[in-house]
């Protein structure tokens, strides 16, 4: 069952990778919703905490990466907004 959790987590994670790569390379976030980025990052962080608390590596490992990607995009969005 843990393997299925890792597969599911990796598939979810892979949905954010193209957006993160594009955002990091272009530094353009105009069309991205600030609220969505905040909710994504907060939700992923909550899953990390939950996964650690329940000792579920498939949950906390994959969501840690999702959280980092979301925070990276969010940071670029906030920088762009302040310039």
KOLVEXVO-377656 format. One record per atom (N, C-alpha, C, CB): residue in one letter; x, y, z. Coordinates in nm, 2 decimals, m for minus. Glycine has a CB too. Layout:
// KOLVEXVO-377656
<node><aa>a</aa><X>X</X><Y>Y</Y><Z>Z</Z></node>
...
END
This chain:
// KOLVEXVO-377656
<node><aa>x</aa><X>0.08</X><Y>m0.12</Y><Z>0.00</Z></node>
<node><aa>x</aa><X>0.00</X><Y>0.00</Y><Z>0.00</Z></node>
<node><aa>x</aa><X>0.09</X><Y>0.13</Y><Z>0.00</Z></node>
<node><aa>x</aa><X>m0.09</X><Y>0.00</Y><Z>0.12</Z></node>
<node><aa>x</aa><X>0.20</X><Y>0.12</Y><Z>0.07</Z></node>
<node><aa>x</aa><X>0.29</X><Y>0.24</Y><Z>0.07</Z></node>
<node><aa>x</aa><X>0.34</X><Y>0.27</Y><Z>m0.07</Z></node>
<node><aa>x</aa><X>0.41</X><Y>0.21</Y><Z>0.17</Z></node>
<node><aa>x</aa><X>0.37</X><Y>0.17</Y><Z>m0.15</Z></node>
<node><aa>x</aa><X>0.41</X><Y>0.19</Y><Z>m0.28</Z></node>
<node><aa>x</aa><X>0.31</X><Y>0.26</Y><Z>m0.36</Z></node>
<node><aa>x</aa><X>0.45</X><Y>0.06</Y><Z>m0.35</Z></node>
<node><aa>x</aa><X>0.18</X><Y>0.23</Y><Z>m0.35</Z></node>
<node><aa>x</aa><X>0.07</X><Y>0.30</Y><Z>m0.41</Z></node>
<node><aa>x</aa><X>0.07</X><Y>0.44</Y><Z>m0.37</Z></node>
<node><aa>x</aa><X>m0.06</X><Y>0.23</Y><Z>m0.39</Z></node>
<node><aa>x</aa><X>0.09</X><Y>0.47</Y><Z>m0.24</Z></node>
<node><aa>x</aa><X>0.10</X><Y>0.60</Y><Z>m0.19</Z></node>
<node><aa>x</aa><X>0.21</X><Y>0.69</Y><Z>m0.25</Z></node>
<node><aa>x</aa><X>0.12</X><Y>0.60</Y><Z>m0.04</Z></node>
<node><aa>x</aa><X>0.33</X><Y>0.62</Y><Z>m0.27</Z></node>
<node><aa>x</aa><X>0.44</X><Y>0.69</Y><Z>m0.34</Z></node>
<node><aa>x</aa><X>0.41</X><Y>0.72</Y><Z>m0.49</Z></node>
<node><aa>x</aa><X>0.57</X><Y>0.61</Y><Z>m0.33</Z></node>
<node><aa>x</aa><X>0.34</X><Y>0.63</Y><Z>m0.55</Z></node>
<node><aa>x</aa><X>0.31</X><Y>0.65</Y><Z>m0.69</Z></node>
<node><aa>x</aa><X>0.21</X><Y>0.76</Y><Z>m0.70</Z></node>
<node><aa>x</aa><X>0.24</X><Y>0.51</Y><Z>m0.75</Z></node>
<node><aa>x</aa><X>0.10</X><Y>0.76</Y><Z>m0.62</Z></node>
<node><aa>x</aa><X>0.00</X><Y>0.87</Y><Z>m0.62</Z></node>
<node><aa>x</aa><X>0.07</X><Y>1.00</Y><Z>m0.59</Z></node>
<node><aa>x</aa><X>m0.11</X><Y>0.84</Y><Z>m0.52</Z></node>
<node><aa>x</aa><X>0.15</X><Y>1.00</Y><Z>m0.49</Z></node>
<node><aa>x</aa><X>0.22</X><Y>1.13</Y><Z>m0.46</Z></node>
<node><aa>x</aa><X>0.31</X><Y>1.18</Y><Z>m0.57</Z></node>
<node><aa>x</aa><X>0.30</X><Y>1.11</Y><Z>m0.33</Z></node>
<node><aa>x</aa><X>0.38</X><Y>1.09</Y><Z>m0.63</Z></node>
<node><aa>x</aa><X>0.47</X><Y>1.13</Y><Z>m0.74</Z></node>
<node><aa>x</aa><X>0.39</X><Y>1.18</Y><Z>m0.86</Z></node>
<node><aa>x</aa><X>0.56</X><Y>1.01</Y><Z>m0.79</Z></node>
<node><aa>x</aa><X>0.28</X><Y>1.12</Y><Z>m0.89</Z></node>
<node><aa>x</aa><X>0.19</X><Y>1.17</Y><Z>m1.00</Z></node>
<node><aa>x</aa><X>0.14</X><Y>1.31</Y><Z>m0.97</Z></node>
<node><aa>x</aa><X>0.07</X><Y>1.07</Y><Z>m1.02</Z></node>
<node><aa>x</aa><X>0.10</X><Y>1.33</Y><Z>m0.84</Z></node>
<node><aa>x</aa><X>0.05</X><Y>1.46</Y><Z>m0.80</Z></node>
<node><aa>x</aa><X>0.17</X><Y>1.56</Y><Z>m0.81</Z></node>
<node><aa>x</aa><X>0.00</X><Y>1.46</Y><Z>m0.66</Z></node>
<node><aa>x</aa><X>0.28</X><Y>1.52</Y><Z>m0.76</Z></node>
<node><aa>x</aa><X>0.40</X><Y>1.61</Y><Z>m0.77</Z></node>
<node><aa>x</aa><X>0.44</X><Y>1.65</Y><Z>m0.91</Z></node>
<node><aa>x</aa><X>0.52</X><Y>1.54</Y><Z>m0.70</Z></node>
<node><aa>x</aa><X>0.43</X><Y>1.55</Y><Z>m1.00</Z></node>
<node><aa>x</aa><X>0.47</X><Y>1.58</Y><Z>m1.14</Z></node>
<node><aa>x</aa><X>0.38</X><Y>1.68</Y><Z>m1.21</Z></node>
<node><aa>x</aa><X>0.46</X><Y>1.45</Y><Z>m1.22</Z></node>
<node><aa>x</aa><X>0.26</X><Y>1.70</Y><Z>m1.16</Z></node>
<node><aa>x</aa><X>0.17</X><Y>1.80</Y><Z>m1.22</Z></node>
<node><aa>x</aa><X>0.22</X><Y>1.94</Y><Z>m1.19</Z></node>
<node><aa>x</aa><X>0.03</X><Y>1.79</Y><Z>m1.16</Z></node>
<node><aa>x</aa><X>0.30</X><Y>1.96</Y><Z>m1.09</Z></node>
<node><aa>x</aa><X>0.36</X><Y>2.09</Y><Z>m1.05</Z></node>
<node><aa>x</aa><X>0.49</X><Y>2.12</Y><Z>m1.12</Z></node>
<node><aa>x</aa><X>0.37</X><Y>2.11</Y><Z>m0.91</Z></node>
<node><aa>x</aa><X>0.56</X><Y>2.02</Y><Z>m1.16</Z></node>
<node><aa>x</aa><X>0.70</X><Y>2.03</Y><Z>m1.21</Z></node>
<node><aa>x</aa><X>0.70</X><Y>2.12</Y><Z>m1.33</Z></node>
<node><aa>x</aa><X>0.76</X><Y>1.90</Y><Z>m1.24</Z></node>
<node><aa>x</aa><X>0.62</X><Y>2.10</Y><Z>m1.44</Z></node>
<node><aa>x</aa><X>0.63</X><Y>2.18</Y><Z>m1.55</Z></node>
<node><aa>x</aa><X>0.60</X><Y>2.33</Y><Z>m1.52</Z></node>
<node><aa>x</aa><X>0.53</X><Y>2.14</Y><Z>m1.66</Z></node>
<node><aa>x</aa><X>0.51</X><Y>2.36</Y><Z>m1.44</Z></node>
<node><aa>x</aa><X>0.48</X><Y>2.50</Y><Z>m1.40</Z></node>
<node><aa>x</aa><X>0.60</X><Y>2.56</Y><Z>m1.32</Z></node>
<node><aa>x</aa><X>0.35</X><Y>2.51</Y><Z>m1.32</Z></node>
<node><aa>x</aa><X>0.65</X><Y>2.48</Y><Z>m1.23</Z></node>
<node><aa>x</aa><X>0.77</X><Y>2.53</Y><Z>m1.16</Z></node>
<node><aa>x</aa><X>0.89</X><Y>2.56</Y><Z>m1.25</Z></node>
<node><aa>x</aa><X>0.81</X><Y>2.43</Y><Z>m1.05</Z></node>
<node><aa>x</aa><X>0.92</X><Y>2.47</Y><Z>m1.34</Z></node>
<node><aa>x</aa><X>1.03</X><Y>2.49</Y><Z>m1.43</Z></node>
<node><aa>x</aa><X>1.00</X><Y>2.62</Y><Z>m1.52</Z></node>
<node><aa>x</aa><X>1.05</X><Y>2.37</Y><Z>m1.52</Z></node>
<node><aa>x</aa><X>0.88</X><Y>2.63</Y><Z>m1.57</Z></node>
<node><aa>x</aa><X>0.85</X><Y>2.74</Y><Z>m1.65</Z></node>
<node><aa>x</aa><X>0.86</X><Y>2.87</Y><Z>m1.57</Z></node>
<node><aa>x</aa><X>0.71</X><Y>2.73</Y><Z>m1.72</Z></node>
<node><aa>x</aa><X>0.81</X><Y>2.87</Y><Z>m1.45</Z></node>
<node><aa>x</aa><X>0.81</X><Y>3.00</Y><Z>m1.37</Z></node>
<node><aa>x</aa><X>0.95</X><Y>3.03</Y><Z>m1.33</Z></node>
<node><aa>x</aa><X>0.72</X><Y>2.98</Y><Z>m1.25</Z></node>
<node><aa>x</aa><X>1.03</X><Y>2.93</Y><Z>m1.29</Z></node>
<node><aa>x</aa><X>1.17</X><Y>2.96</Y><Z>m1.25</Z></node>
<node><aa>x</aa><X>1.25</X><Y>3.01</Y><Z>m1.36</Z></node>
<node><aa>x</aa><X>1.23</X><Y>2.83</Y><Z>m1.18</Z></node>
<node><aa>x</aa><X>1.23</X><Y>2.96</Y><Z>m1.48</Z></node>
<node><aa>x</aa><X>1.32</X><Y>3.00</Y><Z>m1.59</Z></node>
<node><aa>x</aa><X>1.27</X><Y>3.13</Y><Z>m1.65</Z></node>
<node><aa>x</aa><X>1.31</X><Y>2.89</Y><Z>m1.70</Z></node>
<node><aa>x</aa><X>1.14</X><Y>3.16</Y><Z>m1.66</Z></node>
<node><aa>x</aa><X>1.09</X><Y>3.28</Y><Z>m1.72</Z></node>
<node><aa>x</aa><X>1.07</X><Y>3.39</Y><Z>m1.62</Z></node>
<node><aa>x</aa><X>0.96</X><Y>3.26</Y><Z>m1.79</Z></node>
<node><aa>x</aa><X>1.06</X><Y>3.36</Y><Z>m1.49</Z></node>
<node><aa>x</aa><X>1.03</X><Y>3.46</Y><Z>m1.39</Z></node>
<node><aa>x</aa><X>0.90</X><Y>3.53</Y><Z>m1.41</Z></node>
<node><aa>x</aa><X>1.14</X><Y>3.56</Y><Z>m1.37</Z></node>
<node><aa>x</aa><X>0.81</X><Y>3.47</Y><Z>m1.49</Z></node>
<node><aa>x</aa><X>0.68</X><Y>3.53</Y><Z>m1.52</Z></node>
<node><aa>x</aa><X>0.57</X><Y>3.46</Y><Z>m1.45</Z></node>
<node><aa>x</aa><X>0.65</X><Y>3.53</Y><Z>m1.67</Z></node>
<node><aa>x</aa><X>0.49</X><Y>3.53</Y><Z>m1.37</Z></node>
<node><aa>x</aa><X>0.38</X><Y>3.47</Y><Z>m1.29</Z></node>
<node><aa>x</aa><X>0.25</X><Y>3.55</Y><Z>m1.31</Z></node>
<node><aa>x</aa><X>0.41</X><Y>3.46</Y><Z>m1.15</Z></node>
<node><aa>x</aa><X>0.24</X><Y>3.64</Y><Z>m1.40</Z></node>
<node><aa>x</aa><X>0.13</X><Y>3.73</Y><Z>m1.42</Z></node>
<node><aa>x</aa><X>m0.01</X><Y>3.66</Y><Z>m1.42</Z></node>
<node><aa>x</aa><X>0.14</X><Y>3.82</Y><Z>m1.54</Z></node>
<node><aa>x</aa><X>m0.01</X><Y>3.55</Y><Z>m1.49</Z></node>
<node><aa>x</aa><X>m0.13</X><Y>3.47</Y><Z>m1.51</Z></node>
<node><aa>x</aa><X>m0.16</X><Y>3.37</Y><Z>m1.40</Z></node>
<node><aa>x</aa><X>m0.13</X><Y>3.40</Y><Z>m1.64</Z></node>
<node><aa>x</aa><X>m0.08</X><Y>3.36</Y><Z>m1.30</Z></node>
<node><aa>x</aa><X>m0.10</X><Y>3.27</Y><Z>m1.19</Z></node>
<node><aa>x</aa><X>m0.17</X><Y>3.34</Y><Z>m1.07</Z></node>
<node><aa>x</aa><X>0.04</X><Y>3.21</Y><Z>m1.14</Z></node>
<node><aa>x</aa><X>m0.26</X><Y>3.27</Y><Z>m1.01</Z></node>
<node><aa>x</aa><X>m0.34</X><Y>3.32</Y><Z>m0.90</Z></node>
<node><aa>x</aa><X>m0.25</X><Y>3.32</Y><Z>m0.77</Z></node>
<node><aa>x</aa><X>m0.47</X><Y>3.24</Y><Z>m0.88</Z></node>
<node><aa>x</aa><X>m0.24</X><Y>3.43</Y><Z>m0.71</Z></node>
<node><aa>x</aa><X>m0.17</X><Y>3.44</Y><Z>m0.58</Z></node>
<node><aa>x</aa><X>m0.24</X><Y>3.35</Y><Z>m0.47</Z></node>
<node><aa>x</aa><X>m0.16</X><Y>3.59</Y><Z>m0.53</Z></node>
<node><aa>x</aa><X>m0.37</X><Y>3.36</Y><Z>m0.47</Z></node>
<node><aa>x</aa><X>m0.45</X><Y>3.28</Y><Z>m0.37</Z></node>
<node><aa>x</aa><X>m0.43</X><Y>3.13</Y><Z>m0.39</Z></node>
<node><aa>x</aa><X>m0.60</X><Y>3.31</Y><Z>m0.38</Z></node>
<node><aa>x</aa><X>m0.43</X><Y>3.09</Y><Z>m0.52</Z></node>
<node><aa>x</aa><X>m0.41</X><Y>2.95</Y><Z>m0.55</Z></node>
<node><aa>x</aa><X>m0.27</X><Y>2.90</Y><Z>m0.50</Z></node>
<node><aa>x</aa><X>m0.42</X><Y>2.92</Y><Z>m0.70</Z></node>
<node><aa>x</aa><X>m0.17</X><Y>2.98</Y><Z>m0.52</Z></node>
<node><aa>x</aa><X>m0.03</X><Y>2.95</Y><Z>m0.48</Z></node>
<node><aa>x</aa><X>m0.02</X><Y>2.94</Y><Z>m0.33</Z></node>
<node><aa>x</aa><X>0.07</X><Y>3.05</Y><Z>m0.53</Z></node>
<node><aa>x</aa><X>m0.09</X><Y>3.03</Y><Z>m0.26</Z></node>
<node><aa>x</aa><X>m0.09</X><Y>3.03</Y><Z>m0.11</Z></node>
<node><aa>x</aa><X>m0.16</X><Y>2.91</Y><Z>m0.06</Z></node>
<node><aa>x</aa><X>m0.16</X><Y>3.16</Y><Z>m0.06</Z></node>
<node><aa>x</aa><X>m0.27</X><Y>2.87</Y><Z>m0.12</Z></node>
<node><aa>x</aa><X>m0.35</X><Y>2.76</Y><Z>m0.08</Z></node>
<node><aa>x</aa><X>m0.27</X><Y>2.63</Y><Z>m0.11</Z></node>
<node><aa>x</aa><X>m0.49</X><Y>2.75</Y><Z>m0.15</Z></node>
<node><aa>x</aa><X>m0.21</X><Y>2.62</Y><Z>m0.23</Z></node>
<node><aa>x</aa><X>m0.13</X><Y>2.50</Y><Z>m0.26</Z></node>
<node><aa>x</aa><X>m0.02</X><Y>2.48</Y><Z>m0.16</Z></node>
<node><aa>x</aa><X>m0.07</X><Y>2.52</Y><Z>m0.41</Z></node>
<node><aa>x</aa><X>0.06</X><Y>2.58</Y><Z>m0.14</Z></node>
<node><aa>x</aa><X>0.17</X><Y>2.57</Y><Z>m0.05</Z></node>
<node><aa>x</aa><X>0.12</X><Y>2.54</Y><Z>0.10</Z></node>
<node><aa>x</aa><X>0.25</X><Y>2.70</Y><Z>m0.04</Z></node>
<node><aa>x</aa><X>0.02</X><Y>2.60</Y><Z>0.14</Z></node>
<node><aa>x</aa><X>m0.04</X><Y>2.57</Y><Z>0.28</Z></node>
<node><aa>x</aa><X>m0.09</X><Y>2.43</Y><Z>0.29</Z></node>
<node><aa>x</aa><X>m0.15</X><Y>2.67</Y><Z>0.31</Z></node>
<node><aa>x</aa><X>m0.16</X><Y>2.39</Y><Z>0.18</Z></node>
<node><aa>x</aa><X>m0.22</X><Y>2.25</Y><Z>0.18</Z></node>
<node><aa>x</aa><X>m0.11</X><Y>2.15</Y><Z>0.18</Z></node>
<node><aa>x</aa><X>m0.31</X><Y>2.23</Y><Z>0.06</Z></node>
<node><aa>x</aa><X>0.00</X><Y>2.17</Y><Z>0.10</Z></node>
<node><aa>x</aa><X>0.11</X><Y>2.08</Y><Z>0.10</Z></node>
<node><aa>x</aa><X>0.18</X><Y>2.07</Y><Z>0.23</Z></node>
<node><aa>x</aa><X>0.21</X><Y>2.11</Y><Z>m0.02</Z></node>
<node><aa>x</aa><X>0.20</X><Y>2.19</Y><Z>0.29</Z></node>
<node><aa>x</aa><X>0.26</X><Y>2.19</Y><Z>0.42</Z></node>
<node><aa>x</aa><X>0.18</X><Y>2.11</Y><Z>0.53</Z></node>
<node><aa>x</aa><X>0.29</X><Y>2.34</Y><Z>0.47</Z></node>
<node><aa>x</aa><X>0.05</X><Y>2.13</Y><Z>0.52</Z></node>
<node><aa>x</aa><X>m0.04</X><Y>2.06</Y><Z>0.61</Z></node>
<node><aa>x</aa><X>m0.02</X><Y>1.91</Y><Z>0.59</Z></node>
<node><aa>x</aa><X>m0.19</X><Y>2.10</Y><Z>0.59</Z></node>
<node><aa>x</aa><X>m0.02</X><Y>1.86</Y><Z>0.47</Z></node>
<node><aa>x</aa><X>0.00</X><Y>1.72</Y><Z>0.44</Z></node>
<node><aa>x</aa><X>0.14</X><Y>1.67</Y><Z>0.49</Z></node>
<node><aa>x</aa><X>m0.01</X><Y>1.70</Y><Z>0.28</Z></node>
<node><aa>x</aa><X>0.24</X><Y>1.76</Y><Z>0.48</Z></node>
<node><aa>x</aa><X>0.37</X><Y>1.72</Y><Z>0.53</Z></node>
<node><aa>x</aa><X>0.36</X><Y>1.69</Y><Z>0.68</Z></node>
<node><aa>x</aa><X>0.48</X><Y>1.83</Y><Z>0.50</Z></node>
<node><aa>x</aa><X>0.30</X><Y>1.78</Y><Z>0.75</Z></node>
<node><aa>x</aa><X>0.29</X><Y>1.77</Y><Z>0.90</Z></node>
<node><aa>x</aa><X>0.20</X><Y>1.65</Y><Z>0.93</Z></node>
<node><aa>x</aa><X>0.22</X><Y>1.90</Y><Z>0.96</Z></node>
<node><aa>x</aa><X>0.10</X><Y>1.63</Y><Z>0.86</Z></node>
<node><aa>x</aa><X>0.01</X><Y>1.51</Y><Z>0.88</Z></node>
<node><aa>x</aa><X>0.09</X><Y>1.38</Y><Z>0.85</Z></node>
<node><aa>x</aa><X>m0.11</X><Y>1.52</Y><Z>0.79</Z></node>
<node><aa>x</aa><X>0.16</X><Y>1.38</Y><Z>0.74</Z></node>
<node><aa>x</aa><X>0.24</X><Y>1.26</Y><Z>0.71</Z></node>
<node><aa>x</aa><X>0.35</X><Y>1.23</Y><Z>0.81</Z></node>
<node><aa>x</aa><X>0.30</X><Y>1.28</Y><Z>0.57</Z></node>
<node><aa>x</aa><X>0.41</X><Y>1.33</Y><Z>0.86</Z></node>
<node><aa>x</aa><X>0.51</X><Y>1.31</Y><Z>0.96</Z></node>
<node><aa>x</aa><X>0.45</X><Y>1.25</Y><Z>1.09</Z></node>
<node><aa>x</aa><X>0.59</X><Y>1.44</Y><Z>0.99</Z></node>
<node><aa>x</aa><X>0.34</X><Y>1.32</Y><Z>1.13</Z></node>
<node><aa>x</aa><X>0.27</X><Y>1.27</Y><Z>1.25</Z></node>
<node><aa>x</aa><X>0.21</X><Y>1.13</Y><Z>1.24</Z></node>
<node><aa>x</aa><X>0.15</X><Y>1.37</Y><Z>1.28</Z></node>
<node><aa>x</aa><X>0.17</X><Y>1.09</Y><Z>1.13</Z></node>
<node><aa>x</aa><X>0.12</X><Y>0.95</Y><Z>1.11</Z></node>
<node><aa>x</aa><X>0.22</X><Y>0.85</Y><Z>1.06</Z></node>
<node><aa>x</aa><X>0.00</X><Y>0.96</Y><Z>1.01</Z></node>
<node><aa>x</aa><X>0.35</X><Y>0.90</Y><Z>1.04</Z></node>
<node><aa>x</aa><X>0.46</X><Y>0.81</Y><Z>1.00</Z></node>
<node><aa>x</aa><X>0.43</X><Y>0.76</Y><Z>0.86</Z></node>
<node><aa>x</aa><X>0.48</X><Y>0.70</Y><Z>1.10</Z></node>
<node><aa>x</aa><X>0.39</X><Y>0.84</Y><Z>0.77</Z></node>
<node><aa>x</aa><X>0.35</X><Y>0.80</Y><Z>0.63</Z></node>
<node><aa>x</aa><X>0.45</X><Y>0.87</Y><Z>0.53</Z></node>
<node><aa>x</aa><X>0.21</X><Y>0.84</Y><Z>0.60</Z></node>
<node><aa>x</aa><X>0.57</X><Y>0.80</Y><Z>0.51</Z></node>
<node><aa>x</aa><X>0.67</X><Y>0.87</Y><Z>0.42</Z></node>
<node><aa>x</aa><X>0.61</X><Y>0.90</Y><Z>0.28</Z></node>
<node><aa>x</aa><X>0.78</X><Y>0.77</Y><Z>0.40</Z></node>
<node><aa>x</aa><X>0.52</X><Y>0.82</Y><Z>0.23</Z></node>
<node><aa>x</aa><X>0.47</X><Y>0.86</Y><Z>0.09</Z></node>
<node><aa>x</aa><X>0.40</X><Y>0.99</Y><Z>0.09</Z></node>
<node><aa>x</aa><X>0.37</X><Y>0.74</Y><Z>0.05</Z></node>
<node><aa>x</aa><X>0.34</X><Y>1.02</Y><Z>0.21</Z></node>
<node><aa>x</aa><X>0.27</X><Y>1.15</Y><Z>0.22</Z></node>
<node><aa>x</aa><X>0.36</X><Y>1.27</Y><Z>0.24</Z></node>
<node><aa>x</aa><X>0.16</X><Y>1.15</Y><Z>0.33</Z></node>
<node><aa>x</aa><X>0.45</X><Y>1.25</Y><Z>0.34</Z></node>
<node><aa>x</aa><X>0.53</X><Y>1.37</Y><Z>0.37</Z></node>
<node><aa>x</aa><X>0.65</X><Y>1.39</Y><Z>0.27</Z></node>
<node><aa>x</aa><X>0.59</X><Y>1.35</Y><Z>0.51</Z></node>
<node><aa>x</aa><X>0.70</X><Y>1.29</Y><Z>0.22</Z></node>
<node><aa>x</aa><X>0.81</X><Y>1.31</Y><Z>0.12</Z></node>
<node><aa>x</aa><X>0.76</X><Y>1.38</Y><Z>m0.01</Z></node>
<node><aa>x</aa><X>0.88</X><Y>1.17</Y><Z>0.08</Z></node>
<node><aa>x</aa><X>0.66</X><Y>1.33</Y><Z>m0.07</Z></node>
<node><aa>x</aa><X>0.61</X><Y>1.39</Y><Z>m0.19</Z></node>
<node><aa>x</aa><X>0.55</X><Y>1.53</Y><Z>m0.17</Z></node>
<node><aa>x</aa><X>0.50</X><Y>1.30</Y><Z>m0.26</Z></node>
<node><aa>x</aa><X>0.48</X><Y>1.55</Y><Z>m0.06</Z></node>
<node><aa>x</aa><X>0.43</X><Y>1.68</Y><Z>m0.03</Z></node>
<node><aa>x</aa><X>0.53</X><Y>1.78</Y><Z>0.01</Z></node>
<node><aa>x</aa><X>0.32</X><Y>1.67</Y><Z>0.08</Z></node>
<node><aa>x</aa><X>0.64</X><Y>1.73</Y><Z>0.06</Z></node>
<node><aa>x</aa><X>0.76</X><Y>1.83</Y><Z>0.09</Z></node>
<node><aa>x</aa><X>0.81</X><Y>1.89</Y><Z>m0.04</Z></node>
<node><aa>x</aa><X>0.87</X><Y>1.75</Y><Z>0.16</Z></node>
<node><aa>x</aa><X>0.82</X><Y>1.81</Y><Z>m0.14</Z></node>
<node><aa>x</aa><X>0.86</X><Y>1.86</Y><Z>m0.27</Z></node>
<node><aa>x</aa><X>0.76</X><Y>1.95</Y><Z>m0.33</Z></node>
<node><aa>x</aa><X>0.90</X><Y>1.74</Y><Z>m0.36</Z></node>
<node><aa>x</aa><X>0.63</X><Y>1.91</Y><Z>m0.32</Z></node>
<node><aa>x</aa><X>0.52</X><Y>1.99</Y><Z>m0.38</Z></node>
<node><aa>x</aa><X>0.53</X><Y>2.13</Y><Z>m0.30</Z></node>
<node><aa>x</aa><X>0.38</X><Y>1.92</Y><Z>m0.36</Z></node>
<node><aa>x</aa><X>0.54</X><Y>2.12</Y><Z>m0.17</Z></node>
<node><aa>x</aa><X>0.55</X><Y>2.25</Y><Z>m0.09</Z></node>
<node><aa>x</aa><X>0.66</X><Y>2.34</Y><Z>m0.14</Z></node>
<node><aa>x</aa><X>0.56</X><Y>2.21</Y><Z>0.05</Z></node>
<node><aa>x</aa><X>0.78</X><Y>2.28</Y><Z>m0.16</Z></node>
<node><aa>x</aa><X>0.90</X><Y>2.35</Y><Z>m0.20</Z></node>
<node><aa>x</aa><X>0.87</X><Y>2.42</Y><Z>m0.34</Z></node>
<node><aa>x</aa><X>1.02</X><Y>2.27</Y><Z>m0.21</Z></node>
<node><aa>x</aa><X>0.81</X><Y>2.34</Y><Z>m0.43</Z></node>
<node><aa>x</aa><X>0.78</X><Y>2.39</Y><Z>m0.56</Z></node>
<node><aa>x</aa><X>0.68</X><Y>2.51</Y><Z>m0.55</Z></node>
<node><aa>x</aa><X>0.73</X><Y>2.28</Y><Z>m0.66</Z></node>
<node><aa>x</aa><X>0.58</X><Y>2.49</Y><Z>m0.48</Z></node>
<node><aa>x</aa><X>0.48</X><Y>2.59</Y><Z>m0.46</Z></node>
<node><aa>x</aa><X>0.53</X><Y>2.71</Y><Z>m0.40</Z></node>
<node><aa>x</aa><X>0.36</X><Y>2.54</Y><Z>m0.37</Z></node>
<node><aa>x</aa><X>0.62</X><Y>2.70</Y><Z>m0.30</Z></node>
<node><aa>x</aa><X>0.68</X><Y>2.82</Y><Z>m0.23</Z></node>
<node><aa>x</aa><X>0.78</X><Y>2.89</Y><Z>m0.33</Z></node>
<node><aa>x</aa><X>0.75</X><Y>2.77</Y><Z>m0.11</Z></node>
<node><aa>x</aa><X>0.84</X><Y>2.81</Y><Z>m0.41</Z></node>
<node><aa>x</aa><X>0.93</X><Y>2.87</Y><Z>m0.51</Z></node>
<node><aa>x</aa><X>0.85</X><Y>2.96</Y><Z>m0.61</Z></node>
<node><aa>x</aa><X>1.01</X><Y>2.77</Y><Z>m0.59</Z></node>
<node><aa>x</aa><X>0.74</X><Y>2.91</Y><Z>m0.66</Z></node>
<node><aa>x</aa><X>0.66</X><Y>2.98</Y><Z>m0.75</Z></node>
<node><aa>x</aa><X>0.60</X><Y>3.10</Y><Z>m0.68</Z></node>
<node><aa>x</aa><X>0.55</X><Y>2.89</Y><Z>m0.81</Z></node>
<node><aa>x</aa><X>0.55</X><Y>3.08</Y><Z>m0.55</Z></node>
<node><aa>x</aa><X>0.50</X><Y>3.19</Y><Z>m0.47</Z></node>
<node><aa>x</aa><X>0.60</X><Y>3.30</Y><Z>m0.45</Z></node>
<node><aa>x</aa><X>0.45</X><Y>3.14</Y><Z>m0.34</Z></node>
<node><aa>x</aa><X>0.72</X><Y>3.27</Y><Z>m0.42</Z></node>
<node><aa>x</aa><X>0.83</X><Y>3.37</Y><Z>m0.40</Z></node>
<node><aa>x</aa><X>0.85</X><Y>3.45</Y><Z>m0.52</Z></node>
<node><aa>x</aa><X>0.96</X><Y>3.30</Y><Z>m0.35</Z></node>
<node><aa>x</aa><X>0.85</X><Y>3.39</Y><Z>m0.64</Z></node>
<node><aa>x</aa><X>0.87</X><Y>3.46</Y><Z>m0.76</Z></node>
<node><aa>x</aa><X>0.75</X><Y>3.55</Y><Z>m0.79</Z></node>
<node><aa>x</aa><X>0.89</X><Y>3.36</Y><Z>m0.88</Z></node>
<node><aa>x</aa><X>0.63</X><Y>3.50</Y><Z>m0.76</Z></node>
<node><aa>x</aa><X>0.51</X><Y>3.58</Y><Z>m0.78</Z></node>
<node><aa>x</aa><X>0.51</X><Y>3.70</Y><Z>m0.69</Z></node>
<node><aa>x</aa><X>0.38</X><Y>3.49</Y><Z>m0.74</Z></node>
<node><aa>x</aa><X>0.55</X><Y>3.69</Y><Z>m0.56</Z></node>
<node><aa>x</aa><X>0.56</X><Y>3.80</Y><Z>m0.47</Z></node>
<node><aa>x</aa><X>0.67</X><Y>3.90</Y><Z>m0.51</Z></node>
<node><aa>x</aa><X>0.59</X><Y>3.75</Y><Z>m0.33</Z></node>
<node><aa>x</aa><X>0.78</X><Y>3.85</Y><Z>m0.56</Z></node>
<node><aa>x</aa><X>0.89</X><Y>3.94</Y><Z>m0.61</Z></node>
<node><aa>x</aa><X>0.84</X><Y>4.02</Y><Z>m0.73</Z></node>
<node><aa>x</aa><X>1.01</X><Y>3.86</Y><Z>m0.65</Z></node>
<node><aa>x</aa><X>0.77</X><Y>3.95</Y><Z>m0.82</Z></node>
<node><aa>x</aa><X>0.72</X><Y>4.02</Y><Z>m0.94</Z></node>
<node><aa>x</aa><X>0.62</X><Y>4.12</Y><Z>m0.91</Z></node>
<node><aa>x</aa><X>0.66</X><Y>3.91</Y><Z>m1.04</Z></node>
<node><aa>x</aa><X>0.54</X><Y>4.09</Y><Z>m0.81</Z></node>
<node><aa>x</aa><X>0.43</X><Y>4.19</Y><Z>m0.76</Z></node>
<node><aa>x</aa><X>0.49</X><Y>4.31</Y><Z>m0.70</Z></node>
<node><aa>x</aa><X>0.34</X><Y>4.12</Y><Z>m0.66</Z></node>
<node><aa>x</aa><X>0.61</X><Y>4.30</Y><Z>m0.64</Z></node>
<node><aa>x</aa><X>0.67</X><Y>4.41</Y><Z>m0.57</Z></node>
<node><aa>x</aa><X>0.76</X><Y>4.49</Y><Z>m0.66</Z></node>
<node><aa>x</aa><X>0.75</X><Y>4.36</Y><Z>m0.45</Z></node>
<node><aa>x</aa><X>0.78</X><Y>4.45</Y><Z>m0.78</Z></node>
<node><aa>x</aa><X>0.87</X><Y>4.53</Y><Z>m0.87</Z></node>
<node><aa>x</aa><X>0.79</X><Y>4.61</Y><Z>m0.97</Z></node>
<node><aa>x</aa><X>0.96</X><Y>4.43</Y><Z>m0.95</Z></node>
END
